[in-house]
Amino acid sequence: MDLLKFVVTGLLVAMGAGVLGTAVVGLVEVIRAYLDPARRDVITHRNWRENLRHMLH
């Protein structure tokens, strides 16, 4: 029973870290796009949503 609880907790922590990592990467990309005007027109709203969808799946 303790082993099962340990495995479930580990999975939840890993999932949380994955979601957090994805959010941080997305945020960094947005910040870099704002700082670099040449990249700003490349990253559209639709493109950002698609990239996020690809990262999550």
C-alpha positions as CSV (number, residue, x, y, z in Angstrom):
1,M,0.0,0.0,0.0
2,D,2.8,2.4,0.9
3,L,4.6,1.5,-2.4
4,L,1.4,2.4,-4.4
5,K,1.1,5.7,-2.6
6,F,4.8,6.4,-3.3
7,V,4.3,5.6,-7.0
8,V,1.2,7.8,-7.3
9,T,2.8,10.7,-5.6
10,G,5.8,10.4,-7.9
11,L,3.6,10.4,-10.9
12,L,1.7,13.5,-9.7
13,V,5.0,15.3,-9.0
14,A,6.3,14.4,-12.4
15,M,3.2,15.6,-14.1
16,G,3.2,18.8,-12.2
17,A,6.9,19.4,-13.1
18,G,6.1,18.7,-16.8
19,V,3.2,21.2,-16.8
20,L,5.4,23.8,-15.0
21,G,8.2,23.2,-17.4
22,T,5.9,23.7,-20.4
23,A,4.6,26.9,-18.9
24,V,8.1,28.3,-18.3
25,V,9.2,27.4,-21.9
26,G,6.1,29.1,-23.3
27,L,6.7,32.2,-21.1
28,V,10.4,32.4,-22.2
29,E,9.4,32.2,-25.8
30,V,6.8,35.0,-25.4
31,I,9.3,37.2,-23.6
32,R,12.0,36.6,-26.3
33,A,9.4,37.4,-29.0
34,Y,8.6,40.7,-27.3
35,L,12.3,41.6,-26.9
36,D,13.2,40.7,-30.5
37,P,11.0,42.6,-33.0
38,A,12.2,40.4,-35.9
39,R,10.7,37.4,-34.2
40,R,7.5,39.1,-33.1
41,D,5.7,38.9,-36.4
42,V,6.7,35.2,-36.7
43,I,4.9,34.2,-33.5
44,T,1.2,34.7,-34.1
45,H,-1.5,33.9,-31.6
46,R,-2.5,30.8,-33.7
47,N,1.0,29.7,-34.0
48,W,1.6,30.0,-30.2
49,R,-1.6,28.0,-29.5
50,E,-0.5,25.2,-31.9
51,N,3.0,25.1,-30.4
52,L,1.4,24.7,-26.9
53,R,-0.9,22.0,-28.2
54,H,2.1,20.1,-29.7
55,M,4.1,20.4,-26.4
56,L,1.2,19.1,-24.4
57,H,0.5,16.1,-26.6
